[in-house]
């Protein structure tokens, strides 16, 4: 399962979702503003306080740039299938 912690105003959040949508990869979006999650709580949960924070099968990978790096290194699909 992939979770993307996001906000409405975050361009990188939209890029990450579009990237996954284009690859037909399912994810659950969690808008931290809609659920009133603080940045401190986000950091406690994911290890990062910026958005997006992407978690794949319980492993926090960071943001959009890290998502692209995993894909470019051929590691994204392996991580998703774990």
N, C-alpha and C positions, 0 to 999 in steps of 0.2 A: 504494500500500500504506500502511496505517495501522498504526503500532506504538504501543502504550500500555505505558509502563514503570510498573509498579505494585508494590504490596505487598498482603499479605492483609488488613492492618488499616486500610487507607486508605478512608474513606467516599467521598472525591471520585473515587477510582479506580473504585469500584463505580457511582457516578453517571455517570461518563463512559462506562463499558461499557454500562450500561443505556440511556443516550441513543443510542448507536450501534446497539445491538441493536433498540431500538424503531423506528429508521429503516432497519433491515435493511442496515446498512453493516458490511461485514466488516473485521475488524482482527486483528492478532496481539498477544496480551498477553505481555509479558515481565516476569515477577515477579523483581524485582532481588534479593530475599532468597533465592529458590530457586537463583539462579545466582551468589550471593555477589558481586554487583556493589556496589562501594562508592559512596557519594554523590559522592565525588570523580570516580570513573569515569563516573557518570551525568551529572555536570555537563560533563565533557570531551566526552561523546558528544552531549548534547542542549542544553547551555547552561543547564540548570536542575538544581538539586539536590533539589528537592521532588518528591513524587509526587502525582498522575500527571504524567508528561511524555509528551506526545503528539507524534508525528512523522508528518506526512502527506507522502508522496512525497518523503522526504528532508528536508523542511522542518520544523524544530521550531516548534510553535505554543505551547508552554507547557502549562498545565494545563486543568482542567475549565472554569474561567471563560472562558478564551480560546476553548475549543471552542464554548461557548454564544454568545459574541460573534460569532464567525465565522458561526455559523448564523443569528443574528438579523440580521446585516448582509447575508445572502444570499451570503456568500463561501465557505462551507464546501464546498458541492457543486462550485463552480468549482475550488477547491484540490484536491479529491479527483480530479477529472477531468483535472487537468494531467498 
